Amino acid sequence: MAVTLVRQQADLCVSVGILMEAGEIFESIYSLARSAFEFGMRAFWLLEPEVPLRQRCARGRLMELTSLHHLKDAARYRPDQVAAAGDIASLKASWRVLKRSVQGLFDDVDLAEAGSWSVEGVRYESWTEVAGRWLERSGASVDGRWLYKHLSVRAHPQGLIATPGLGVGAEGQTIRSVSADEIGRLAFVLLVPFWLSLNTITSYHGLASGAVAALEGELREHFSSAFV
């Protein structure tokens, strides 16, 4: 699952590059940057090195259970009620199979109340706190909690005060601008966490990847502050 998440993180990074090349450098790239960060962060949560193997496995099962729950909840609102009923019935059957599997693998499973589920004490955490742990473990000088919250503000519809690059010109007109420094910072936010994700995957599997090492060399050249 973590490998798939990091592959999706890579695709989002590529999407930002395409938009930048096209000159589309306002809100859309922030939404993609936040999503890319989230995919990497969840991969870290699944493979967090300091966490015992059994707890990491519980996290993976909990993530599957939560995903299935949200799919079932969304199906209720399909306009075609016949199709909705079929989707719900299929998802409920999948839920029962997955629930039995989790209960057979783990000793203490509490799925009584959605939002408070736990598998051997493992619950969904605050993703803000996970972001903090992720970057702290990497030795980053940036607080991951701040970065994730900042990206979240940028990624969602906001008032004018929180709209990047919005200002007032000399004649009172509304203007939009973006600096090369801002684009550089966003590239940093995309590429360094992606490299951290690749390191998490390769370290977990005990691999020595020339491609990851080459990427590190390029990042050291362009974003040397990340390695201080």
N, C-alpha and C positions, 0 to 999 in steps of 0.2 A: 504494500500500500504506500509506504514512504517513497519508494522509487517512482511510483505513478504520480504522487504529489509533486515531487521535484521536477518530473518531466513537464507537468502542467505549469509549474513555476517558470521553467525555461520558455515555454510557449508564450507566456504572458510578457516575459522580458523581450522576446522577439517582436511581439505586437507593439510594445512601446517604441521600439526602434523604427518600425514601419511608420508609425504616426509621426515620430520626430522627423524622419526623412521627408514626409509629406507636409511638414510645417504645421501640423496639428499639435500644438504644444500647450494647450490649456487644460481644462478639467479632465478630459478623457484619459490623459496619461497618468493622472493621479489615481483614478479609479483602478486602472490596470496595475499600477505600482503597489497599491494597497493589497490587491488580490494576490499578486506575486509574493509579497511579503507573508501573507496569510498561509499560502500553500507551503512555503518553506518552514514557517513556524509550526505548522501541524506535523510536518515530517519530523522536525526536531522533537516534538512532544511524543511521537510514536517511538523514537529511537533514543531518547535522552540517556546518555551514557551512564549517569549516576543512578539511574532507576533500575531495580532488579528486572530480570527477563520476564518473570511472571506478571509483574505490574505493567510492563510494556505491552504484553499480550492482552491484558485486560483493557488497556487503553484502546487497542485496535478493535476489540469486540464491542466496546462501548461506542466507538465511533460508527461502527456498522449499525448498531441498534438505533442510534440517534438519527442516522441518515434514513433508515427505513421508516422510522416514526414520522419524520417530516414529509417523506414522499406520500405516506398514507394520509396525513393531514391535508396536504395540498390536493389530493385526488378528490376530496369531498366537494371541491368547488368547480369541478369540470362542468361546463354547460350541458353537455350530453349526460344526463343522469344514468342512462343505461350503461354507457361506457364507464362512468364514474363508479357505479356499483361493481362492475367487473374488475376495475382497477383495485378498488378497496378490498374485494374478496381475495384477489391474488396477493395483495400486499399483506393482508392479515395472515394468510397461509404461510407466507415467507417469514413473517414475524414469529409465528409459532415454532417454525423449524429452527430459526436462529436462536430464539429464546431457549428452547430445549438444549441446543448445542452449547450455549453459554453456561446454562445451569449444570450440564454434564462435565464441563471443563473446570469450573470454578466452584469453590465451596460456599461463598457468601455472595449471593446475587439478589439485589433489591431493585425490582422493576415496577414497584407498586404505583409510583407517582411520577409522571413525566416531568423532567426538569430536575428531579432529585435522585435519579438512578445511580446505583453504584455497583461495581463488580469488584469484590474483595477489597472494598474500601476506596476503589478508584472512582472518582467522579470527574465530570467535565469541569475544568478549571476556568478561571478568568484568563482569557487569551491575552489580556494586557500583561498579566503577571508572567505568563509563559514567554511573551516577547522579551520581558525584562531578563528572565533567566537565560534565554537563548543568547542574547548579545553580551550579557555579563560573562557567560562561560567562554565566549570567544575572545574576551579581553577588549571588546570595543569601548571606545571612549564615549560613545553615545548611549544614553539610557534607552533600552528597547521599549520601555513603557511609553516614554515621550514620543518616540518615533512612530509607534503603532497608533497612538491617539492622534498625532498630527496627521498621519496619512488618512485616518478615518474621517477627520474633519474635512480634509481636502477632497475625499472621494464621494462625499454625500452632498446633496443639494443644501446650500447654505445661504444666509443673508449676504448682502453685498460686502459687509465688513470682513467676511472670511473668504472672499473670492480672490484667488491669486492674481496679482498683476493689475487689479482694478484701481484706477485713480482718477484724478480730476486734472485736466489740462489747464494751460495758462488762460484760456478763454472760457473756462467753466465747463468744457465738454468732457464727457466720460471717455477715458482712454483705457486700453488694455496693453500691457507690456509684459515681457518676460526677459530675464537676463541670461547670459551664457552661464553665469555662476549658478543660477537656479537649476538650469538643465544639467549642469555638471553634478550638482548635489543629488538630483533625482537619479542620474545614472549610477552614482555611488550607492544609493539606497537600493537600486535594483540588482546591481552586479555583485557587490560584496556579500549580501545575504545569500545570493544564488551560489556563490563560491562556498560559503559556509555550509549550505545544504549539501552540495556535492561532497564536501569533506565528511559530513556526517554519514552519508551513504557509504563512501569508500572505506572510512575507518571502521564502520560497523561490520563490513564484510571482509576486512583485512586486506584491502586491495591497494596497490600502488599505481595510481593512474597518471600517465604522462600528460593527458589532456588537462586534468585538474591542476597539475603542477605548472603547466604552461599558462593556464588562466591565472594562477597566482602570480606568475612573473609579470603578466600584463597589468594586473591590478596593482602590483607594487610600483610599477612604472607610472601609472596614471593616478592612483589613489594611495600614495605612500602613507598618508596619515592613518589609514586603516590598519597598518601593521606596526605602529609605534608601540 
